[in-house]
Amino acid sequence: MKESIQDEPALESQNDQLEPEPTSPEQTLYSPKEEKSLLLKQDLTIIPLCAFIYLLCYLDRSNIGNARILNSSTHNDMQTEIKATQYEFNIALMVFLIGYAIFEVGSNVCLKKFRPSRWLAFLMFSWGTITIGLGGVKTFSATAGVRFLLGAFEAGLFPGLVYYLTFWYRYDERSVRVALILASATLAGAFGGSIAYGIGQGMNGVRGLSAWRWLFILEGIPSCVSAVFVWFLLPDYPETASFLNPREKEVAIMRLKDEGSQQDDKTMTWEDAKKTLTDWRLYGHYAVYFGVSVPFSSLSLFAPSIVAGLGYKDLKAQLMTVPPYVVSYVTQIIVAWSADHFNARGTHSAALALVGAIGFMASALLPPESYLERYGCLIVASAGAFACVPPLLGWLSSNMYSTASVGLAIAINVSFGAGLGQMPGVWIYKAEEKGRGYPTGHWVNAAMLFLVSISLVMLRVFYGWKNRKLTQEKGEGEQVRLFKL
């Protein structure tokens, strides 16, 4: 048992007063100045492009929430025109998640096999084309079929990007980078509301097409065009990166020798898969991500409807979705940086999940007519629900032991959470509860985030106990790798 644990990397917490890991010989071969310069160069080249890719992905995924009520006052909204009932429309939302859950793991395997730039560009072009196709659907069944395909091709992007970062960054550098990428989803939510407002105002009926059709067409085109740039501009690995000079490549490889994934590492074997699938502590991470995905998905899909239930009508409801996303964006970045800096990912995520839970609970308890107060609670709830996610992903990837296991664990985590975990979020905001302020949706989200917060505290205690045990059991002169917290 001791031997298997020692194979898994982790860092100690200062609170546990554990012995520091010795400096590796490789670390003496480059200066802090060289490392800082390299990190800045990587950040400026990789992170903006990855964030932009995810922004387009999230925009194309969540715009159906805007299309659902766009120009509803004139009965030109999507749900009315495809003649779908409330139940049928929710089914169309859910089949996306089925495709999303099924194709996560296989997509991460393909990313390593075909190179990140090639695979991600292929996914982008595919989902962009499918999004444009949504602008032409006329029935519920066609909508459901196209949404399934959209889920299948978007499935590999987010776990792929998290996996991709392990080839470039050390454990304690990832959470804030994941946050910068994931935070683009909140920007997409803000942009989505603004874009929907503009299209709804000026393009309803242009060339005989309702505004919601133009919304899908105009938001799908950028993904198709950008795929070409991703193919040529996204660097795959430090070893082959054209933007790095030979010395920078050398430093990048040395930095990640023991704390990252490598290009020449073997692809996943059955033995790797078995070790990852039977590593039971990982199921604690998967369960937590399942819980946080319920509010994440419900906010993504129903933010315009929730805001409409706060007294804002039609196009104004689209515009009022922007502030919650803007606040969430800033909160995500600050929390992720702090979680990495203090090696305290579990406690940061637990604290923000608690904040989100309180926001949702207050929304459920306030009277339906308290529109302004409930809108403030929505902002708090959104900030907490979104900001607790990046440290979770950084925490998981930091406590894995090989390139193959990192890719598989991230894919399972996002498949179980963002796939299966988002399905309940499709059903909890019921149209008939609009006049009562959607109490069911708010209570479910509050309960899930309370459970997430408690579970994270338990997982943090477990890792602290493991670290103390490893330290006590090590022999004289023996080095052990401790779990990151």
Secondary structure, DSSP 8 states (H G I E B T S, - for coil): -HHHHHTS-----GGGT-------GGGGGS-HHHHHHHHHHHHHHHHHHHHHHHHHHHHHHHHHHHHHHTTGGGT-SHHHHTT--HHHHHHHHHHHHHHHHHTHHHHHHHHHHH-HHHHHHHHHHHHHHHHHHHTT--SHHHHHHHHHHHHHHHTTHHHHHHHHHTTT--GGGHHHHHHHHHHHHHHHHHHHHHHHHHHHHH-TTGGG--HHHHHHHHHHHHHHHHHHHHHHHS---GGG-TTS-HHHHHHHHHHTTTTS--TTS----HHHHHHHHT-THHHHHHHHHHHHHHHHHHHHHHHHHHHHTTT--HHHHHHTTHHHHHHHHHHHHHHHHHHHHTT-HHHHHHHHHHHHHHHHHHHHHS-TT-HHHHHHHHHHHHHHHHHTHHHHHHHHHHT--SHHHHHHHHHHHHIIIIIIITHHHHHSS-GGGGGGT-HHHHHHHHHHHHHHHHHHHHHHHHHHHHHHHHHHH--TT--------
